Each structure stands twice: as C-alpha cells, then as structure tokens.
Amino acid sequence: MSGSPNSASEAAPAPASPAAAVEPSAEPLNVLIVGVGGQGVIMVSKVLALLAQAQGFQVKQSEVHGMAKRGGAVFSHVRFGRQVWSPTIPKGEADILIALEWAEGLRWLPYLKPETGIFICDTKRIVPPFACLNRRPGAPLRYSRETPADVISQVGEGYAIDATQMAEELGNERAANVVLLGALSTALRFPAADWEQTVAKFVPKKTVSVNLDAFRRGRAWIEEARVVTPAVESRAAEAPAPADPAYRVRLDIVAAWCKSCDICVKICPERCLRLNAERIAELAEPEKCTGCRLCEWLCPDFAIRVHLEDISAMAADAASEGAPR
C-alpha cells in the first residue's frame, strides 16, 4: 500500500482541509469522483449525495455513465451547501478529487483547486486495449508513467492509496470504492457512524460487513498517512518485468462473479478464452495465452486475475529444496 501527503519524510500535523470547515452557510463544496465503468463511481457519488442531504445540505449531482463498460470513462459531480444552483463543477474549482483509477485521476487534475484541493487516488491501473500493442510480458505500455511522488508534489494535499489491494486483503476486490469512501470521509465533517449507515444502504446485504471493514481501512489509512508517510511504493510506479522471461501463465477465474458478458472472450487477442457449458469464462487454450492481462483489466466484475509464474525461479527453488543438506 502506498500514499504520501504533500510533505517529505518528516512527520507533520494533519493539514487543515478546506472541506473540514464547510458549513451550511458557506459556499458549496465541490467533490468530483472519477474512474472507469464497473468500479462503482456512481455508488460513491450517491453515498456522498445522500449523506450530505441527510446533514441538511442542498445537493446537486451530475454524472456521465450510460454505456461505459470496463475501460470507459465515468465521472460524477457532487455539489452541496446551503444553496446550490449548478450541478457541474467548473475546471479548477473541485475541493476534492476522488479517483478510482490512476490515469483517470491524472486526466481530471485540472479540475482540482490548485492550492487547496485534496486529491485521493487509487493506484489501480486499468490499461486500455490500444496501450497493449506489444503483448510480451514486461513490454512497455502506452500508459501514464507519472509516479505518485510526481503527482502528489503538484497538489495542495494528495494521497495515492492502493485501495484495490486493501480490498483484496479483505477478500473482495470490488470493495475498493468503499475504501476510497473511507478515505474521503476524513476530509468532511460528517460523523463516521452516519457514513457507515449510508454505506450499508447501498451495498448488497451479504457484503455489508466486508464493506464496512473496507470503509474503516480507508479512513484509518488516511489518518495515519497525514502524520507518517508510508514507505512502500505503489503499483503505479512498479518497474516492468524482464521482456522475455521463462514464464507460465495461470488464470484465476471466480465463477460466482462471472456474469457471462463475453467481454473477455471477444477482447482476447490470442482467442484463447471461451464460455463453457455454464457460460462461465475459462482458459480453453493455455499454450496461446501471453499473459497480456487485457481480460483482467477489462472484466467489469473483477472475475479474472492473471498470474505470471517464473518457471526458471520455480525450478531453482525446487532444485534447492531437493539438494542434500
């Protein structure tokens, strides 16, 4: 997990966020939520809008989604205050920018207030198909190369958080958006209990417990990051793997999450995926798979995870275990 307030390595007191001082008599507060289809951008904005309304604010919400599938841009404007006239946020006027995907967060940075805006971004990368023209493992992608440190230094207050990994550790990658809600909650003067009650209204009843854990993790992570800069670098800045390693591809497909949408089958450049008799995605021809990760990045339900296993390293480990001692 990674993140960094706009301070260096020294501990610093929590900054006075402009959002924390909002009152019903003040100017409207502007929160922009961005990401790609399937990540839950609209759910995040609806939780915030409902909570703000319950706190006595007038709320305006505007969103663009519709046909956006995995990889398609989705964004939502939420404005609340004593009186709000327009539902959209002008460029340079967002008090808080919440991004569920790294490149989308960078694309919307011009909308953030340059001196006082708060930037909270998942380091999750969902790479568009046109960025994967070279499908060899470790090949460079046509994707943003900015590191969290590059970006955080350019904003008033910023955090790069590996919300997806945090959700994975809880057993449900799809709760990453709720991790970011927890992070957002630290910037607003709304009681944590009210946040949790509102979150519980929007998530499936079977997942209330894991989503509340995700919310608390995100909230605790930001509170700690405001005092101590985490030392672990994020996924967005990982170095690419060697260009042609001896590797084996393994796909994990969660059948319960697969919705039989056929996106992975149609997008696969090697045509090695198919839907089985139960219309669940499966790897039909493993020898053709290059591990390009397009199926993983474009699955709208997070049902596929690609693993590249280094065969040479595995053989070396096996040899060392079998050697006489």
C-alpha positions in Angstrom: 0.0 0.0 0.0 1.2 3.4 -0.8 0.4 7.0 -0.2 2.1 10.3 0.5 0.9 13.6 1.9 2.5 16.6 0.4 5.2 16.6 3.0 8.6 14.9 2.7 9.7 12.1 5.0 9.3 14.1 8.3 6.1 13.7 10.3 3.8 16.6 10.1 0.5 17.6 11.8 -2.7 16.9 9.9 -3.3 19.7 7.4 -6.4 21.8 7.9 -8.5 20.6 4.9 -10.8 23.2 3.3 -13.5 20.5 3.3 -13.4 20.1 7.0 -14.5 23.7 7.6 -17.6 23.5 5.4 -20.8 24.8 7.0 -24.4 25.2 5.6 -23.9 28.9 5.3 -20.6 28.6 3.3 -20.1 28.3 -0.5 -21.0 24.9 -2.0 -18.4 22.2 -1.6 -17.4 20.5 -4.8 -16.5 16.8 -4.9 -15.5 15.2 -8.2 -15.5 11.3 -8.4 -13.9 9.7 -11.5 -13.0 6.3 -12.7 -14.0 3.7 -15.3 -17.0 1.6 -15.9 -17.6 -1.2 -13.3 -15.6 0.4 -10.5 -18.5 1.9 -8.6 -18.1 5.6 -9.3 -21.8 6.2 -9.2 -22.2 4.4 -5.9 -19.6 6.5 -4.3 -21.3 9.7 -5.5 -24.8 8.5 -4.4 -23.5 7.7 -0.9 -22.0 11.2 -0.6 -25.1 12.9 -2.0 -27.5 11.1 0.3 -25.3 11.7 3.4 -24.9 15.4 2.6 -28.7 15.7 2.1 -29.3 14.0 5.4 -26.9 16.5 7.1 -29.2 19.4 6.0 -27.3 20.5 2.8 -28.9 21.2 -0.6 -27.3 18.8 -3.0 -26.8 18.7 -6.8 -25.4 15.7 -8.5 -24.5 15.2 -12.2 -23.0 12.1 -13.8 -21.9 10.6 -17.1 -22.1 6.8 -17.4 -24.6 5.1 -19.6 -22.8 2.6 -21.9 -19.5 2.9 -20.2 -18.1 -0.6 -19.8 -14.8 -1.6 -18.2 -12.3 0.8 -19.6 -14.8 3.5 -20.4 -14.6 6.8 -18.5 -17.2 7.5 -15.8 -17.4 10.7 -13.7 -19.8 12.3 -11.2 -20.0 15.8 -9.9 -21.4 16.2 -6.3 -22.0 19.8 -5.0 -23.6 20.5 -1.7 -24.1 23.6 0.6 -26.7 25.9 1.9 -27.7 26.8 -1.7 -26.5 25.2 -4.9 -27.5 26.4 -8.3 -25.5 24.4 -10.8 -24.9 20.6 -10.8 -21.5 20.8 -12.5 -18.1 21.8 -11.2 -16.1 24.3 -13.3 -12.4 23.5 -14.1 -10.1 24.4 -11.2 -13.0 24.5 -8.7 -13.1 21.0 -7.2 -12.4 20.9 -3.5 -11.9 17.2 -3.5 -11.0 14.8 -6.4 -11.6 11.1 -5.8 -10.2 8.8 -8.5 -10.8 5.1 -8.6 -8.2 4.6 -11.4 -4.8 6.1 -11.7 -4.8 7.6 -15.2 -8.4 8.9 -14.8 -7.2 10.7 -11.7 -4.4 12.4 -13.6 -6.7 13.3 -16.5 -9.0 15.2 -14.2 -6.4 17.0 -12.1 -7.0 20.4 -13.9 -10.5 20.4 -12.2 -8.9 20.4 -8.7 -8.3 23.7 -6.9 -4.6 24.3 -7.4 -3.6 25.5 -3.9 -6.1 23.9 -1.5 -7.6 20.9 -3.4 -7.5 17.4 -1.9 -6.5 14.6 -4.3 -7.2 10.9 -3.3 -6.5 8.3 -5.9 -6.3 4.6 -6.1 -3.1 3.4 -7.7 -5.2 0.7 -9.6 -4.3 0.7 -13.3 -6.9 -0.3 -15.9 -5.0 -0.2 -19.2 -7.0 0.4 -22.4 -6.6 -2.2 -25.2 -4.7 0.3 -27.5 -2.0 0.5 -24.9 -1.2 -3.2 -25.3 0.0 -3.4 -28.8 3.1 -5.3 -27.7 1.7 -8.2 -25.6 5.0 -9.7 -24.5 5.3 -9.9 -20.7 7.0 -6.8 -19.4 6.7 -4.9 -22.6 6.2 -1.1 -22.1 2.6 0.1 -22.1 1.3 3.3 -23.6 0.1 4.4 -20.2 0.8 7.3 -17.9 4.3 6.9 -16.3 3.9 9.5 -13.6 4.7 8.1 -10.1 2.7 9.0 -7.0 5.5 11.3 -5.9 5.4 13.2 -9.2 1.7 13.9 -8.8 1.4 14.5 -5.0 4.0 17.2 -5.2 1.8 19.2 -7.6 -1.4 19.3 -5.5 -2.4 21.0 -2.2 -2.9 17.8 -0.4 -2.7 14.4 -2.0 -2.8 10.7 -1.3 -2.0 7.7 -3.6 -3.6 4.7 -1.9 -3.6 1.1 -3.1 -7.3 0.7 -2.3 -7.6 -2.3 -4.6 -5.0 -4.3 -2.7 -6.6 -3.3 0.6 -9.9 -4.7 -0.6 -8.3 -7.8 -1.9 -6.9 -8.4 1.6 -10.4 -8.3 2.9 -11.5 -10.9 0.4 -13.5 -8.7 -2.0 -11.6 -6.6 -4.6 -14.9 -4.8 -5.5 -14.9 -3.1 -2.2 -12.1 -0.8 -3.3 -14.5 2.0 -4.0 -15.7 1.8 -0.3 -12.0 2.0 0.8 -11.9 5.3 -1.0 -15.1 6.4 0.6 -13.4 5.8 3.9 -10.5 8.0 2.8 -12.9 10.7 1.6 -14.7 10.6 5.0 -11.7 12.1 6.7 -12.0 15.3 4.7 -15.6 16.0 5.7 -17.2 16.9 9.0 -19.7 14.1 9.0 -19.9 11.6 11.8 -18.2 8.2 10.9 -21.4 6.4 12.1 -23.5 8.3 9.6 -21.1 7.4 6.8 -21.3 3.7 7.8 -25.1 3.7 8.0 -25.3 5.3 4.5 -22.8 2.8 3.0 -24.8 -0.1 4.4 -27.8 1.1 2.5 -26.1 0.9 -0.9 -24.1 -2.3 -0.8 -25.5 -5.8 -1.1 -26.7 -7.1 2.3 -24.4 -10.1 2.1 -21.4 -7.7 1.8 -22.2 -5.2 4.5 -19.6 -6.5 6.9 -16.7 -6.5 4.4 -17.7 -3.1 3.0 -17.7 -1.6 6.5 -14.3 -3.1 7.1 -13.2 -1.6 3.8 -14.5 1.8 4.8 -12.7 1.7 8.1 -9.5 0.7 6.5 -9.6 3.6 4.1 -10.4 6.0 6.9 -7.6 4.7 9.1 -5.1 4.7 6.3 -5.6 8.4 5.5 -5.5 9.4 9.2 -2.1 7.6 9.5 -0.8 9.0 6.2 -1.4 12.6 7.4 1.1 12.0 10.1 3.6 9.5 8.7 4.4 8.9 5.1 4.0 5.2 4.2 7.3 3.7 3.0 6.0 1.2 0.4 5.9 2.4 -3.2 2.7 1.9 -5.2 1.7 -0.4 -8.1 1.6 2.6 -10.4 5.4 3.0 -10.1 6.3 -0.6 -10.4 9.2 -1.4 -12.7 8.3 -3.6 -15.7 9.3 -7.3 -15.7 12.1 -8.6 -18.0 11.0 -8.6 -21.6 11.2 -12.4 -22.3 11.3 -14.4 -19.0 10.6 -18.1 -19.0 7.1 -18.0 -17.6 3.9 -19.8 -17.2 0.5 -18.1 -17.3 -2.1 -19.0 -14.7 -5.6 -17.6 -14.7 -7.8 -17.5 -11.7 -11.5 -17.1 -12.6 -14.1 -16.6 -9.9 -17.2 -18.4 -11.3 -19.5 -16.7 -8.8 -18.5 -13.3 -10.1 -18.6 -14.1 -13.9 -21.8 -12.6 -15.5 -21.3 -14.3 -18.9 -20.9 -10.9 -20.5 -18.4 -12.3 -23.1 -16.2 -9.2 -23.0 -13.0 -11.2 -22.1 -13.7 -13.7 -24.9 -14.2 -11.1 -27.5 -11.3 -8.9 -26.4 -8.7 -11.7 -26.1 -6.1 -11.0 -28.8 -5.0 -14.7 -28.9 -8.5 -16.1 -28.9 -7.7 -18.5 -26.0 -10.7 -17.8 -23.8 -14.3 -19.2 -24.2 -17.5 -19.5 -22.2 -18.1 -23.1 -21.0 -21.3 -25.0 -20.9 -22.4 -23.0 -17.9 -21.4 -19.8 -19.7 -18.6 -19.1 -17.3 -15.3 -17.8 -18.8 -12.4 -20.3 -18.9 -9.0 -20.6 -20.4 -9.5 -23.0 -23.3 -6.0 -22.9 -24.8 -3.4 -22.1 -22.1 -0.5 -22.5 -24.5 -1.7 -19.5 -26.5 -2.1 -17.1 -23.6 0.7 -14.4 -23.4 -0.4 -13.0 -20.1 -1.3 -9.6 -21.6 -3.9 -9.0 -18.8 -6.5 -7.5 -21.2 -9.1 -9.9 -19.8 -8.2 -8.9 -16.3 -8.2 -5.2 -16.9 -11.5 -5.2 -18.9 -13.6 -7.6 -16.8 -16.4 -5.5 -15.4 -16.9 -7.8 -12.5 -13.2 -8.4 -11.3 -13.7 -12.1 -12.0 -10.3 -12.7 -13.7 -6.9 -12.5 -12.3 -3.8 -13.2 -14.4 -0.6 -14.6 -12.7 2.8 -14.9 -14.5 4.9 -17.6 -12.8 8.6 -17.5 -13.4 9.4 -21.1 -14.4 13.2 -20.7 -14.0 12.8 -19.4 -10.5 10.4 -22.2 -9.6 12.9 -24.8 -11.0 15.7 -23.2 -9.0 13.6 -23.3 -5.8 12.7 -26.9 -6.4 16.4 -27.9 -7.0 17.5 -26.1 -3.8 14.8 -27.9 -1.8 15.9 -31.3 -3.3 19.6 -30.7 -2.7 21.3 -32.7 0.1 21.9 -30.8 3.3 
